[in-house]
C-alpha cells in the first residue's frame, strides 16, 4: 500500500465527443427503463477512447430520469498510458441535475495502475467538457 507521500494529486480537463446507441429490448407497458451503449473520444488531459454501458429509467424528455453507467477508458492521462473504469450515477429532476463519477478502485492498468479520483462533466453550447480530479502512485 502506498502512503499519501507516495502519490501525486492532479486535475486535468478537456472535451469529449460521445456516440450513444440504444439497445433494443422488450419492455412491459409503461416500463421506462432503457439501456444504451456508448463510445467517447477524448481530447485534453485524457487522450484516447472509452466505451461503456448505461442503464436509464424515467422520462428524460420531460426532465426527470436517472442513470448508472460503467465506462472503460483506454489511452493516456497526462502522458501516462493505460486504462481505468469510471462509475457513473446521475439524476435529473425537473431541471436539477446531480452526477457522481468515481474511478472504480482497482481498475487502473499499465502506467495508470493505482489511479483513484472523481470526474465532473459540463455541457456548454453542445460540447461536453470534463474535469478529472485524480491521484496516482508517484513515478
PyMOL commands that set and color helices and strands:
alter all, ss='L'
color gray80, all
select helices_A, chain A and resi 4-6+60-62
alter helices_A, ss='H'
color red, helices_A
select strands_A, chain A and resi 7-22+34-44+46-59+64-77+80-93+96-103+109-110+116-124+127-137
alter strands_A, ss='S'
color yellow, strands_A
deselect
rebuild
show_as cartoon
